[in-house]
């Protein structure tokens, strides 16, 4: 997979020093900054509770439903501040989030679910029909199950459905939250291969939040590591994969071989990265 050089590409999405507070009390993000270049695949890495999903929801303006709010910093898309936009306005501009947990309309068929992704489009039936066939080319399993109720499909099929529905909105950037969660390793690799193909062939930019650091760094070209609501490290994906701290604390490999992440003190990681 060809890397997109951060310095030579057009900046598409910029998050600058944002803070997020829930219920007017709980500080979750503490000055998070990141940049997504056009045509890139950027990984947002970190343990459960590090702030990955909150960062994506801050970008897509979905925090309000969870009593959360961006209280500091800016979020720009294509150079324009988007914090004041509604989620559906962001969708119309091309920012689509695929939520964690493979959300779908369980009572609708697979094809009906896909068509809901085109709800905001106004380019007519022909364009929607063409894109539906394109989704089926990337996800042939969905075409086989097109008349099945979504609630009766497998976890892997539901994840494919969630990504396919996002594609129906003709996205510029997809915010993909934990695509590997609860899936068998073979299915995880299949999902990431499709992400790679969509990025390279269709030009879709991805910002993906993922706990599976090994898989994410294999397919991304740039990465940010979050810990306790802060970015503690960022860099080219290949460099992060070879970084000794990342290998030890997130890939489970150190100079002495594989070790348990649970045996490492959190304060030690912060000290080494922030010193």
Number of C-alpha atoms within 10 A of each C-alpha: 11 9 15 18 13 17 8 8 13 14 18 19 23 20 20 16 16 20 22 25 19 17 10 11 9 10 16 19 27 17 16 20 18 18 19 24 23 20 21 27 29 27 29 30 27 23 16 12 13 20 25 29 21 21 27 22 22 22 26 23 22 17 20 12 9 10 11 22 20 20 14 16 15 18 24 17 20 13 11 12 14 19 18 10 12 12 20 14 15 19 23 16 17 19 23 27 26 21 19 17 16 20 14 19 16 15 13 16 20 29 21 17 21 27 19 15 21 22 12 14 15 9 9 8 11 9 13 20 14 12 20 20 13 15 22 17 12 16 18 14 14 23 17 11 16 17 13 18 17 24 16 14 17 11 17 22 20 22 26 24 25 26 27 26 25 27 24 24 24 22 20 20 29 23 25 24 24 21 26 23 17 13 15 11 11 9 17 18 15 13 21 18 13 15 22 20 15 16 18 16 9 11 16 22 26 27 24 25 29 25 22 18 22 15 16 25 23 14 21 26 22 27 29 24 23 22 21 19 22 21 22 17 16 17 15 18 22 16 15 20 20 11 12 15 18 21 18 20 19 20 19 16 17 14 9 7 8 12 15 12 14 9 8 12 10 13 9 10 17 13 9 10 12 10 6
